[in-house]
């Protein structure tokens, strides 16, 4: 079995320090290093300045953190989710624990030709937390800036999948994503779209996106992660003091621009910031972004406020007692635009939309 790689684009380097008592599972290394369903990353053990490490060579054009600074279209989101899920299915079929996959966009890299994601897998003999696909998807959706309604609808459908399936089965999610991808192929997006740099946004005319020039650097980008021995899915740290200040940082935090609008709850005067592209309101203790705890007329996940390219819409989520905008019932699944001062009710609970 050959592990030779051909790199056709930029290459990122990632190092994980490991302790001497942590065993590397070479059968998992071999399976990971064999190109599979779009993943062409390569992992090996080496010593760097006397420190044992897992070294990853990752051929990719851009980091996921860099990619999601642009406006995201439906086909891009579906292709990314399909690539990730397809790789998880491969790993599961080869009895490789899914908890060893780092489901964190700070550790994901992307090839733009086919939107294949390069996932990082830790082939070590150490128990890991379970693969939390729901948390990953919700966190990802909350970081996105949707290009249009088709894209926001796609994000909404992804969130609804987990709302309606409290028990997660990878095979069911894979079928769900595959169906979305097949629908993409039958009904492709009409508009042509390109990648845009955040700093170029002001210079681009409205409704137009300029192409981003991906820069191929001659030296790899490095960031030294914390010891794998201490790794957990919810706690990934970095040794900033040991990193090369002149190198390009691979792992960056996505930043957002100006603050979003708020809704004001009439009965209490509470101001609720709409800080996610798909914002859920309801009485459920889980899966909502604002919980109405004292009104049983409100459904568990009653309605969503959806941000589409800076325009906000209200959508009823098959609520029992309906959603009203301007005194009129909103049909479930229908998006109604919100403007500054719009008053709406979830059952008999009134809110006012404010653009700040």
Residue pairs with C-beta under 8 A, 6 or more apart in sequence:
1 30
1 34
3 30
3 33
3 34
3 42
5 35
5 40
5 42
5 57
5 59
7 57
7 59
8 59
9 59
9 60
9 61
9 111
9 216
10 59
10 60
10 61
10 62
10 214
10 215
10 216
10 217
11 57
11 58
11 59
11 60
11 220
12 56
12 57
12 58
12 60
12 63
12 109
12 220
12 221
12 250
13 55
13 56
13 57
13 58
13 220
13 221
13 222
14 55
14 56
14 58
14 107
14 120
14 222
14 223
14 225
14 250
15 48
15 53
15 54
15 55
15 56
15 222
15 223
15 224
15 225
16 53
16 54
16 56
16 122
16 225
16 227
16 228
16 231
17 51
17 52
17 53
17 224
17 225
17 226
17 227
17 228
18 24
18 52
18 53
18 54
18 124
18 227
18 228
18 229
19 52
19 227
19 228
19 229
20 52
21 229
22 124
22 125
22 126
22 228
22 229
23 124
23 125
24 45
24 54
24 123
24 124
24 125
25 123
25 124
25 125
26 123
28 96
28 100
28 121
28 123
29 43
29 44
29 45
29 123
31 94
31 96
32 39
32 41
32 43
32 96
32 121
32 123
33 41
33 42
33 43
33 44
36 87
36 90
37 83
37 86
37 87
37 89
37 90
38 83
38 86
38 87
38 111
38 114
38 116
38 117
39 87
39 116
39 117
39 118
39 119
40 59
40 118
41 56
41 57
41 58
41 59
41 109
41 118
41 119
41 120
42 56
42 57
42 58
43 54
43 55
43 56
43 57
43 121
43 123
44 54
44 55
45 52
45 53
45 54
45 55
46 53
46 55
47 53
48 55
54 122
54 123
54 124
54 228
56 120
57 220
58 109
58 118
58 120
59 111
59 118
60 109
60 110
60 111
60 118
61 110
61 111
61 112
61 113
61 214
62 109
62 110
62 112
62 214
63 108
63 109
63 110
63 250
63 251
63 252
64 105
64 106
64 108
64 109
64 110
64 117
65 105
65 106
65 251
65 252
65 253
65 254
66 252
67 110
67 195
68 105
68 140
68 143
68 144
68 145
68 254
69 197
69 198
69 254
69 255
70 145
70 195
70 196
70 197
70 198
70 209
70 212
71 145
71 146
71 147
71 151
71 193
71 196
71 209
71 309
72 144
72 145
72 146
72 147
72 151
73 147
73 148
73 150
73 151
73 189
73 193
74 148
74 150
74 151
74 153
74 154
74 184
74 189
75 184
75 188
75 189
76 115
77 144
77 151
77 154
77 155
77 158
78 154
78 177
78 180
78 181
78 184
79 114
79 115
79 181
79 184
80 110
80 115
80 117
81 137
81 158
81 177
81 180
82 177
82 178
82 180
82 181
83 115
83 116
83 117
84 103
84 117
84 119
85 170
85 173
85 174
85 177
86 174
87 101
87 117
87 119
88 98
88 101
88 131
88 133
88 170
88 174
89 170
89 171
89 174
91 98
91 101
91 121
92 98
92 170
96 121
97 128
98 130
98 131
98 170
99 127
99 128
99 129
99 130
99 131
99 233
100 121
100 122
100 123
100 124
100 128
101 119
101 120
101 121
101 122
101 131
102 119
102 120
102 121
102 122
102 233
102 236
103 131
103 132
103 133
103 135
103 136
103 233
104 136
104 233
104 236
105 139
105 140
105 143
105 254
106 236
106 251
106 252
106 253
107 120
107 236
107 251
108 117
108 118
108 119
108 120
109 117
109 118
110 116
110 117
110 118
111 118
112 195
112 214
122 128
122 228
122 231
124 228
126 228
126 229
128 231
128 232
128 233
129 232
129 233
129 234
131 170
132 233
133 168
133 170
133 173
134 162
134 168
137 158
137 159
137 162
138 159
138 162
141 155
141 158
141 159
141 276
141 277
141 278
142 276
142 277
142 278
143 254
144 151
144 155
144 277
145 277
145 307
145 309
146 152
146 155
146 277
146 306
146 307
146 308
146 309
147 193
147 209
147 309
148 189
148 191
148 308
148 309
149 308
149 313
149 335
150 189
151 308
152 277
152 278
152 306
152 307
152 308
152 313
154 180
155 277
155 278
156 278
156 304
156 306
156 315
157 180
159 278
159 280
159 287
161 173
161 176
162 168
162 287
163 287
163 301
165 172
165 173
193 209
194 209
194 210
194 211
194 212
195 209
195 211
195 212
196 204
196 209
196 210
196 211
196 212
197 210
197 212
200 210
200 212
203 210
204 210
217 248
219 247
221 247
221 248
221 249
221 250
222 243
222 244
222 247
222 250
223 238
223 243
223 249
223 250
223 251
224 238
224 239
224 242
224 243
225 231
225 236
225 237
225 238
225 239
226 236
226 237
226 238
226 239
238 251
243 249
259 273
259 275
259 356
260 273
260 274
260 275
260 307
260 356
261 273
261 274
261 312
261 340
261 353
261 354
261 355
261 356
262 271
262 272
262 273
262 274
262 354
262 356
263 271
263 272
263 274
263 305
263 351
263 352
263 353
263 354
264 270
264 271
264 272
264 351
264 352
264 354
265 271
265 272
265 349
265 350
265 351
266 343
266 350
266 351
266 352
267 349
267 350
271 354
272 290
272 351
274 305
274 307
274 312
275 289
276 289
276 307
277 306
277 307
278 304
278 305
278 306
278 307
279 289
279 290
279 304
279 305
279 306
279 307
280 287
280 288
280 289
280 290
280 301
280 303
280 304
280 317
281 288
281 289
281 290
281 292
281 298
281 302
281 303
281 304
281 305
281 346
282 288
282 291
282 292
282 298
282 299
282 300
282 301
282 302
282 303
282 317
282 346
283 291
283 292
283 293
283 295
283 296
283 298
283 299
283 300
283 302
284 291
284 300
284 301
285 291
287 301
288 300
288 301
292 298
292 302
292 346
292 349
295 347
295 348
295 349
297 321
297 347
297 348
297 349
298 319
298 321
298 346
298 347
298 349
299 317
299 318
299 319
299 320
299 321
299 346
299 347
301 317
302 316
302 317
302 319
302 323
302 346
302 347
303 314
303 315
303 316
303 317
303 319
303 323
303 346
304 314
304 315
304 317
305 312
305 313
305 314
305 315
305 338
305 353
306 312
306 313
306 314
306 315
306 335
311 337
312 337
312 338
312 353
313 335
313 336
313 337
313 338
314 323
314 325
314 330
314 335
314 336
314 337
314 338
314 342
314 344
314 353
315 330
315 333
315 334
315 335
315 336
316 322
316 323
316 330
316 331
316 332
316 333
316 334
317 332
318 332
318 333
319 332
319 346
319 347
320 347
321 346
321 347
321 348
322 329
322 330
322 347
323 329
323 330
323 344
323 345
323 346
324 330
324 344
324 345
325 336
325 338
325 342
325 343
325 344
326 342
326 343
326 344
330 336
338 344
338 353
339 353
339 355
340 353
340 354
340 355
341 352
341 353
341 354
342 352
342 353
343 350
343 351
343 352
343 353
344 350
344 351
344 353
345 351
